[in-house]
Amino acid sequence: NVIIQEELAYACTGMMTAIEANSLAQMPLILAANDEQKKKYLGRMTEEPLKAAYGVTEPGAGSDVAAIKTTAVKKGDKYVINGQKMWITNGGVANWYFVLAKTDPTAGAKGMTGFIVDGDSPGITVGRKEINMGQRCSDTRGITFEDVEVPEENVLGTEGVGFKIAMGAFDHTRPPVAIGAVGLARRAMDEAVKYALERKTMGVPIAQHQAVNFMIADMAMNIEAGRLLTYKAAAEIDAGIRNTYYASIAKAFAGDAANKIASDAVQIFGGNGFNTEYPVEKLMRDAKIYQIYEGTSQIQRLIIARELFADLSKITPQ
């Protein structure tokens, strides 16, 4: 998966994000759905090119997921969902949504439940396509749920385990996001290397100047390190090992590195890098989201520290 995702991101991280968002939406079902739910909702994803969306973030609840205000009230054999989600990737084209809502507003994280909501359910209003700084071919929207009825058989797991399911999905989806950052960084380095070999100052290609050499060398080091960290996180998934620690390390490192590398690529291009006629300004804009979505770089650091202090054996090479 991560090998393929790096190549997709090398070409266009917006397209890669649109594809990877399917994995994010499907992961709660892969982890917690019963056989009937998997057959109905995951099965259709293999039969035709459909999209799905992960509906957790809200206008007032991003990193602080416990602050979501969307509610689901049980009425007979159905739940009625009311609330608003924001920055939902694939929001305008989703066949179905994973939606996190509060079934017991007094119970904090333990009062949240995950639902599978059909995209054509009455009461769903799809907002405008947001014009973002970067990754603009990825469809990002606000989604409003107004008295949306969901059958009880569309509850994932049981009431109260939605937060655990939603967060558990990130252990599986952060490595693909991290490798997306690596793919973008590799593209930025390739563009910078090609330009450095063509552009001349002081009578020689700028690739011969030590200042440029050092920037390219730093790019190469960070790309290799980011890729190997991501492979480590992905390998733990394949081995059935809980990978929270390495998933967060890979995501934080690769996201930060992609932003530095894209910025340095613009610097190597000089004034041309600041112009839309050259490719690196887009890469710089596309890179920023890697420090924000699927957990900000700051949240990743909180997770890393928490995991480390909970198990100091992580300091020892594994």
C-alpha positions in Angstrom: 0.0 0.0 0.0 2.6 2.6 1.0 4.8 1.8 -2.0 1.9 2.5 -4.3 0.9 5.6 -2.4 4.3 7.1 -2.6 4.2 7.0 -6.4 0.7 8.5 -6.5 1.8 11.3 -4.2 4.9 11.9 -6.4 2.5 12.7 -9.2 -0.2 14.6 -7.3 -0.9 14.6 -3.6 -4.4 15.9 -4.1 -5.3 12.8 -6.1 -3.5 10.6 -3.6 -5.5 12.2 -0.8 -8.8 11.6 -2.6 -7.9 7.9 -3.0 -6.5 7.5 0.5 -9.6 9.1 2.1 -11.4 6.0 0.9 -9.1 4.0 3.2 -9.8 6.3 6.1 -13.5 6.0 5.7 -13.4 2.2 5.3 -10.9 1.6 8.1 -13.5 1.8 11.0 -15.6 -0.8 9.2 -12.6 -3.0 8.6 -11.8 -2.8 12.3 -15.3 -3.0 13.8 -18.1 -3.8 11.3 -19.9 -7.1 11.4 -20.0 -9.4 8.4 -23.2 -8.1 7.1 -22.0 -4.5 7.3 -18.7 -5.3 5.6 -20.5 -7.2 2.8 -23.0 -4.3 2.2 -20.6 -1.3 2.4 -17.1 -2.6 1.8 -18.3 -5.0 -0.9 -19.8 -2.3 -3.0 -16.4 -0.4 -3.0 -14.9 -3.3 -4.9 -17.7 -3.5 -7.5 -17.5 0.0 -8.9 -15.4 3.1 -8.4 -17.2 4.6 -5.5 -16.0 7.0 -2.8 -16.7 7.1 0.9 -15.9 9.8 3.6 -14.8 9.9 7.2 -17.0 12.3 9.1 -15.4 13.2 12.5 -14.0 16.8 12.3 -16.4 19.6 13.0 -16.2 23.4 12.8 -15.4 23.5 16.5 -13.7 20.1 17.0 -10.6 19.1 15.2 -7.7 17.9 17.4 -10.2 17.9 20.3 -12.4 15.1 19.1 -14.2 14.9 22.5 -15.6 18.4 21.7 -17.8 17.2 18.8 -21.4 18.4 19.0 -23.1 16.0 16.5 -25.7 13.9 18.3 -27.5 10.7 17.6 -30.7 10.0 19.5 -32.3 6.6 19.6 -35.9 6.5 18.4 -37.4 3.1 18.1 -35.2 1.0 15.8 -33.5 4.1 14.4 -31.1 6.8 15.4 -31.7 10.4 14.4 -28.5 12.3 13.7 -28.1 16.1 13.9 -25.0 18.1 13.6 -22.4 19.5 11.2 -19.1 18.1 10.0 -16.3 20.1 8.4 -13.3 19.6 6.1 -14.6 16.2 5.0 -12.5 14.8 2.2 -14.7 13.2 -0.5 -17.6 14.9 1.2 -19.3 15.9 -2.0 -18.9 12.5 -3.8 -19.3 10.0 -1.0 -21.6 7.0 -1.4 -21.6 6.6 2.3 -20.1 8.3 5.4 -18.6 7.0 8.6 -20.0 9.5 11.2 -19.0 9.9 14.8 -21.8 11.2 17.0 -22.6 11.5 20.7 -25.2 9.1 21.9 -24.6 10.1 25.5 -23.4 13.7 25.7 -22.6 13.3 29.4 -20.1 10.5 29.0 -17.3 12.2 27.2 -15.3 10.0 24.8 -17.3 6.9 26.1 -20.5 8.5 25.0 -19.6 8.5 21.3 -20.9 6.0 18.7 -19.9 5.3 15.1 -22.5 5.1 12.4 -22.5 4.1 8.7 -24.7 6.7 6.9 -25.8 6.3 3.3 -24.9 9.3 1.2 -28.4 9.7 -0.2 -30.2 9.7 3.2 -32.8 12.5 3.5 -31.6 15.4 5.7 -28.0 15.4 4.5 -26.9 18.8 3.0 -23.5 18.9 1.2 -21.7 22.2 1.4 -19.7 24.0 -1.2 -16.4 22.6 -2.4 -13.8 24.5 -0.3 -11.0 26.2 -2.2 -8.0 25.2 -0.2 -4.4 26.4 -0.2 -3.2 23.2 -1.8 -4.4 19.8 -2.9 -7.3 21.4 -4.7 -8.3 18.4 -6.7 -9.3 16.7 -3.4 -13.0 17.3 -2.7 -13.3 18.9 0.7 -16.6 20.1 2.1 -18.8 20.7 5.1 -21.6 18.2 5.6 -24.8 19.0 7.6 -27.0 16.3 9.1 -30.5 17.4 9.9 -32.8 14.8 11.4 -31.0 12.1 9.4 -32.5 8.7 10.3 -30.0 5.8 10.5 -31.2 2.2 11.1 -29.8 0.6 14.3 -28.1 -2.1 12.2 -25.8 0.7 10.9 -24.2 1.2 14.3 -20.5 0.1 14.3 -19.8 -2.2 17.2 -22.0 -1.0 20.1 -23.0 2.3 21.6 -20.0 4.1 23.3 -17.1 2.6 21.4 -17.1 5.0 18.5 -14.3 7.1 19.7 -12.0 4.1 20.1 -12.9 2.9 16.6 -12.4 6.3 15.1 -9.0 6.8 16.7 -7.9 3.2 16.0 -8.3 3.8 12.3 -5.5 6.3 12.4 -2.9 3.7 13.3 -3.6 2.2 9.9 -4.0 5.3 7.9 -1.2 7.5 9.2 1.5 5.5 7.4 -0.1 6.1 4.0 -0.4 9.8 4.8 3.3 9.8 5.9 4.4 8.2 2.7 2.3 10.7 0.7 4.5 13.4 2.3 7.6 11.4 1.3 6.3 11.2 -2.3 5.8 14.9 -2.4 9.2 15.6 -0.9 10.9 13.3 -3.5 9.1 15.2 -6.3 10.3 18.5 -4.9 13.9 17.2 -4.7 13.8 15.9 -8.2 12.6 19.2 -9.5 15.2 21.0 -7.5 18.0 18.7 -8.8 17.0 19.1 -12.4 16.8 22.9 -12.1 20.1 23.1 -10.3 21.8 21.3 -13.1 20.3 23.7 -15.7 20.5 27.0 -14.0 23.9 28.8 -14.1 25.4 31.5 -11.9 28.9 32.7 -11.8 29.5 30.7 -15.0 28.6 27.3 -13.6 25.4 25.3 -12.8 24.2 26.1 -9.3 24.5 22.4 -8.5 28.2 23.1 -8.2 27.7 25.6 -5.4 28.2 24.2 -1.9 25.1 26.1 -0.5 22.9 24.3 -3.0 24.7 21.0 -2.4 23.9 21.1 1.3 20.2 21.8 0.7 20.0 18.9 -1.7 21.8 16.6 0.7 19.5 17.5 3.5 16.5 16.7 1.2 17.9 13.3 0.4 18.6 12.4 4.1 15.1 13.4 5.2 13.4 11.6 2.3 15.3 8.3 3.1 14.6 8.7 6.8 10.9 9.4 6.3 10.5 6.5 4.0 12.1 4.0 6.4 10.1 5.3 9.4 7.0 4.8 7.4 8.0 1.3 6.3 8.6 0.5 10.0 5.1 1.7 10.9 3.6 -0.2 8.0 5.6 -3.4 8.8 4.1 -3.4 12.3 0.6 -3.4 10.9 1.5 -6.4 8.7 3.0 -8.1 11.7 -0.2 -7.5 13.8 1.7 -5.2 16.2 0.1 -2.1 17.6 1.9 0.7 15.7 0.7 3.9 17.3 4.2 5.0 18.3 5.8 4.6 15.0 2.7 5.7 13.0 2.9 9.1 14.8 6.7 9.3 14.5 6.5 8.7 10.7 3.6 11.0 10.2 5.1 13.9 12.1 8.6 13.5 10.7 7.6 13.0 7.1 5.1 15.9 7.2 7.6 18.3 8.7 10.3 17.1 6.3 8.0 17.6 3.2 7.4 21.2 4.2 11.1 21.9 4.7 12.0 20.2 1.4 9.3 21.9 -0.6 10.4 25.3 0.8 14.0 24.6 0.0 13.1 23.6 -3.5 11.4 27.0 -4.0 14.6 28.6 -2.6 16.7 26.7 -5.1 14.5 27.9 -7.9 14.9 31.5 -6.6 12.4 34.0 -8.1 11.2 31.4 -10.6 10.1 29.2 -7.6 7.7 31.9 -6.5 5.9 31.8 -9.9 3.1 29.6 -10.9 4.8 28.7 -14.2 7.2 26.5 -12.3 6.1 23.3 -10.3 7.6 23.9 -6.9 5.2 26.6 -5.7 2.3 24.1 -6.0 4.3 21.5 -4.1 4.9 24.0 -1.3 1.2 24.7 -1.1 0.3 21.0 -1.2 2.8 20.1 1.5 1.3 22.2 4.3 -1.7 20.0 4.9 0.6 17.1 5.9 1.2 19.0 9.2 -2.5 19.4 9.8 -4.8 16.5 8.6 -5.1 13.1 10.3 -3.6 14.7 13.4 -1.5 17.8 13.5 2.3 17.6 14.0 1.8 18.8 17.5 -0.8 16.1 18.3 1.6 13.5 16.9 4.3 14.7 19.4 1.8 14.4 22.2 1.0 10.8 21.2 4.7 10.0 20.8 5.5 11.3 24.3 2.5 9.5 25.8 3.4 6.2 24.2 7.1 6.5 25.2 6.4 7.3 28.9 3.8 4.5 29.0 6.5 2.0 27.8 10.1 3.1 28.3 11.3 -0.1 26.5 10.6 1.8 23.3 13.9 3.6 23.9 15.7 0.3 23.3 16.1 -0.6 19.6 13.4 -3.0 18.5 
